[in-house]
Amino acid sequence: MDDIARVRVVVTGVVQGVGFRSFATHLAREYAIKGWVRNRADGAVELEAEAERAIVESFLRDIRIGPSRAEVAGLAVENIPPLGAETGFSMRF
């Protein structure tokens, strides 16, 4: 069986108002990752991503770069149990 991973990620830096959620959504859909992304009140962006472990790791590598107007200062990654119930990747408000 595939090694399915799910992570909760908090991205800090200049990551709101620069297209970061759209970037993350587009990237996640390219990788066929399930989950969601949203802005937080503290200026960070939070997301959850679920897929095969190798795919999640590639996604995280690309997320660290961010869109051109973003300045990613840090990524806090927490491994959480896979849900297996989501059908796609969405932007939450």
RANOR-V487243 format. One record per run of one state. SS is the DSSP state (H for helix, E for strand, C for the rest). FROM is the first residue (numbers start at 1). TO is the last residue. If there is no record, write none. Layout:
ss->SS from->FROM to->TO
ss->SS from->FROM to->TO
This chain:
ss->C from->1 to->3
ss->E from->4 to->14
ss->C from->15 to->19
ss->H from->20 to->30
ss->C from->31 to->33
ss->E from->34 to->39
ss->C from->40 to->44
ss->E from->45 to->52
ss->H from->53 to->63
ss->C from->64 to->70
ss->E from->71 to->80
ss->C from->81 to->88
ss->E from->89 to->91
ss->C from->92 to->93
